[in-house]
């Protein structure tokens, strides 16, 4: 199946059952909240300096 096929399939399923969209939205919001909490704990204080040091340590910058 191509990527577009999955998008079309999801759109059809959401049209049939709109609760799927609500479930997906809740899942995404929960992931964002978890990530936000994690990063706040990791980089509390001077966020920019700590985030740069972290990324540098991982070889990403």
Secondary structure in CASP SS format (residue, H / E / C, confidence):
PFRMAT SS
TARGET T0000
AUTHOR 0000-0000-0000
METHOD secondary structure of the structure
MODEL  1
X C 1.00
X C 1.00
X H 1.00
X H 1.00
X H 1.00
X H 1.00
X H 1.00
X H 1.00
X H 1.00
X H 1.00
X H 1.00
X H 1.00
X H 1.00
X H 1.00
X H 1.00
X H 1.00
X C 1.00
X C 1.00
X H 1.00
X H 1.00
X H 1.00
X H 1.00
X H 1.00
X H 1.00
X H 1.00
X H 1.00
X H 1.00
X H 1.00
X H 1.00
X H 1.00
X H 1.00
X H 1.00
X H 1.00
X H 1.00
X H 1.00
X H 1.00
X H 1.00
X H 1.00
X H 1.00
X H 1.00
X H 1.00
X H 1.00
X C 1.00
X C 1.00
X C 1.00
X C 1.00
X H 1.00
X H 1.00
X H 1.00
X H 1.00
X H 1.00
X H 1.00
X H 1.00
X H 1.00
X H 1.00
X H 1.00
X H 1.00
X C 1.00
X C 1.00
X C 1.00
X C 1.00
END
